[in-house]
Amino acid sequence: MSSGKNIVIPVKTPPAADTLPRDAPDAEVYAIFQDLRHLMHSTKANDNDKLDILISALIDRGINSGPRIVGAAVRLDFDGAHAGIRLSHGIGRRWMRDADRTYHNLL
């Protein structure tokens, strides 16, 4: 009887949301952050869960690289180190990181 340790399950990268360009119009960026602020204020959860929700929302909106995710979290009044920890913790659980170090939601 095998233990299953050597079982490999192929994982297909989910289709990526378009990455928000660094030169996106200010109005678009402003609207994204307004939506995210509203989401955070309306979410009654602990900080870990709020960060997980925020990270997923950022990835959905095209803010999908580690530095940009952490920077956005800081801009929304979260601790950068805590955001980085939650980002790492969620790999394989809530999101994945591809070879280009771009994050994709799994859920």
Contacts in CASP RR format, 6 or more apart in sequence:
PFRMAT RR
TARGET T0000
AUTHOR 0000-0000-0000
METHOD contacts of the structure
MODEL  1
MSSGKNIVIPVKTPPAADTLPRDAPDAEVYAIFQDLRHLMHSTKANDNDK
LDILISALIDRGINSGPRIVGAAVRLDFDGAHAGIRLSHGIGRRWMRDAD
RTYHNLL
11 96 0 8 1.000
13 96 0 8 1.000
13 98 0 8 1.000
13 104 0 8 1.000
14 96 0 8 1.000
14 104 0 8 1.000
14 105 0 8 1.000
14 106 0 8 1.000
16 64 0 8 1.000
16 102 0 8 1.000
16 104 0 8 1.000
17 59 0 8 1.000
17 60 0 8 1.000
17 61 0 8 1.000
17 62 0 8 1.000
17 64 0 8 1.000
17 104 0 8 1.000
18 62 0 8 1.000
19 62 0 8 1.000
19 64 0 8 1.000
19 65 0 8 1.000
19 102 0 8 1.000
20 28 0 8 1.000
20 29 0 8 1.000
20 32 0 8 1.000
20 61 0 8 1.000
20 62 0 8 1.000
20 63 0 8 1.000
32 61 0 8 1.000
32 63 0 8 1.000
33 72 0 8 1.000
33 75 0 8 1.000
33 76 0 8 1.000
35 57 0 8 1.000
35 61 0 8 1.000
36 54 0 8 1.000
36 57 0 8 1.000
36 58 0 8 1.000
36 61 0 8 1.000
36 72 0 8 1.000
36 76 0 8 1.000
37 76 0 8 1.000
39 53 0 8 1.000
39 54 0 8 1.000
39 57 0 8 1.000
40 50 0 8 1.000
40 53 0 8 1.000
40 54 0 8 1.000
40 76 0 8 1.000
43 49 0 8 1.000
43 50 0 8 1.000
43 53 0 8 1.000
45 53 0 8 1.000
47 78 0 8 1.000
47 82 0 8 1.000
48 86 0 8 1.000
50 78 0 8 1.000
51 73 0 8 1.000
51 78 0 8 1.000
51 82 0 8 1.000
51 83 0 8 1.000
51 86 0 8 1.000
52 86 0 8 1.000
52 90 0 8 1.000
52 94 0 8 1.000
54 72 0 8 1.000
54 73 0 8 1.000
54 76 0 8 1.000
54 78 0 8 1.000
55 69 0 8 1.000
55 73 0 8 1.000
55 83 0 8 1.000
55 86 0 8 1.000
55 87 0 8 1.000
55 90 0 8 1.000
55 94 0 8 1.000
55 95 0 8 1.000
55 103 0 8 1.000
56 94 0 8 1.000
56 95 0 8 1.000
56 105 0 8 1.000
56 107 0 8 1.000
58 64 0 8 1.000
58 68 0 8 1.000
58 69 0 8 1.000
58 72 0 8 1.000
58 73 0 8 1.000
59 69 0 8 1.000
59 95 0 8 1.000
59 103 0 8 1.000
59 104 0 8 1.000
59 105 0 8 1.000
60 105 0 8 1.000
63 69 0 8 1.000
63 72 0 8 1.000
64 102 0 8 1.000
64 103 0 8 1.000
64 104 0 8 1.000
65 101 0 8 1.000
65 102 0 8 1.000
65 103 0 8 1.000
66 84 0 8 1.000
66 87 0 8 1.000
66 101 0 8 1.000
66 103 0 8 1.000
69 83 0 8 1.000
69 84 0 8 1.000
69 87 0 8 1.000
69 103 0 8 1.000
70 80 0 8 1.000
70 83 0 8 1.000
70 84 0 8 1.000
70 87 0 8 1.000
71 80 0 8 1.000
71 83 0 8 1.000
73 80 0 8 1.000
73 83 0 8 1.000
73 84 0 8 1.000
74 80 0 8 1.000
74 83 0 8 1.000
87 103 0 8 1.000
91 97 0 8 1.000
92 106 0 8 1.000
93 106 0 8 1.000
94 105 0 8 1.000
94 106 0 8 1.000
94 107 0 8 1.000
95 103 0 8 1.000
95 104 0 8 1.000
95 105 0 8 1.000
95 106 0 8 1.000
95 107 0 8 1.000
96 103 0 8 1.000
96 104 0 8 1.000
96 106 0 8 1.000
97 103 0 8 1.000
97 104 0 8 1.000
98 104 0 8 1.000
END
